[in-house]
């Protein structure tokens, strides 16, 4: 998994030892095409980093956006402490790093460079959403 | 000349089960009870699987309480007995304590092996021993063909209960200068030696604990810090924590450190382990007489990747559906501790107990029922009177061993239909939540991030799921008036 993590921009600032530590601390999960990763209204979620494959976000069954390797999802529910208002499912076979909700804050505080890169990605998403709405 | 009548000659079967460890035995036993014709093959010559050899230091970590306040043949006893297989008939239940000499509170390896052999004998589980599965292919009609040393077996469904038993070593430069856990010698061989153990999970601590009285210096090293919060809630693992206790109290010569291994070097008979600190940056160098790689195991999948089986956890375990089918190769199922590849809901990041007998015995029963259903062997499901639903579910939440051992993974499901409420049995929670279907309820036991246990009801109404987490109770008794009131209100849409 270290090799997969090292390829992602999100973790570009970390040393090999730090990547090893992350790979040993958090689990890799694999989802079949169509399998649900996040469920509307259910608590206890996690933050997911896509290692391989794609995921699709659905609201009331309608596909709204697609995520690719290196992208993060699940963060809104974890950071706000509220249950998700959308489903996320695997659009292809999907391989993710899963950081359980309770571990997200200590993880981001331990690796501020990852937090900064995540904020950049969130800003880009927000800009796209704003452009789309205007 | 003695003629040995071996069961299950090569040929066509609905299901073929491979492996005679506890996972394979439980699957075969329940399949037989359900009336599913199947073959059961094993390369070994006696039952028991990994317990014929492991754990190295001969003690299990899961316990059995011989003097529980319930009958050993009852379902409730399973809650106290984490090592017996689950007999579908009372006379084959709760066998493990019969073989414990009680010099320790957990069974020894030999006691566990004897209990499994007794289960085979008393439950009449038939196994074709000495038959090794050698290759796999799929026919044009989708059927699977398992080539074995005795000939070919054709089947619609194959269940591989192979264990996670093949040594796995990460790609560490110089790893060949160490020996894997499975090659660990008797403890006396490490007398007065400097030993570095790479790995701080179960097998690392098991070896560390075993060598602590013998080795001159003991170092356990791996990238991930010891997860004290997790261990504090896992009495199973505390059993091996003496090396850690020794380290934190400043005992001489024992170190438990966090470092990513860069390489293992060898010169003049000595080993040198070089690591980069993870929780505390800096170079770590340990000279050693012996390096033991307690880096875990992988499933001996042989050629299953070639027929499309996808894997997870560093390619060590096949990725599985809620019913333990390969997510990428239809018809190929798994049983035993390899079912850790079926992740379940992982609410708050917690996984099920599928790596140990207490959890995977239930997975095997769920699998057997699923296969029977796929083969059209319908099982009569009991009806539940609407007025009895609340008490029934609260009782299940209070003491169903399947729910308590496989938390947030298995659930009791009751479904509404034209003929009233039907008990659908124990099912994977993930399947219930994602499969759609008629209005229904699933009852599960769950744990929050602070390790507080909550009984939880999931109500399916018009295809939508509502989650109702009930409050915790200090002695886990969920039958009181407050619980009844809340459950009555939640279940109103089903009971009318």
Interface residues (C-beta under 8 A of the other chain):
Chain A: X1 X15 X16 X17 X18 X20 X21 X23 X24 X25 X27 X28 X29 X30 X31 X32 X35 X36 X39 X40 X41 X42 X43 X44 X46 X83 X93 X95 X98 X100 X101 X102 X103
Chain B: X222 X223 X224 X258 X259 X260 X276 X277 X278 X279 X281 X310 X311 X312 X313 X314 X319 X321 X327 X328 X343 X345 X346 X347 X348 X349 X350 X351 X433 X434 X446 X448 X449 X464 X465 X466 X467 X469
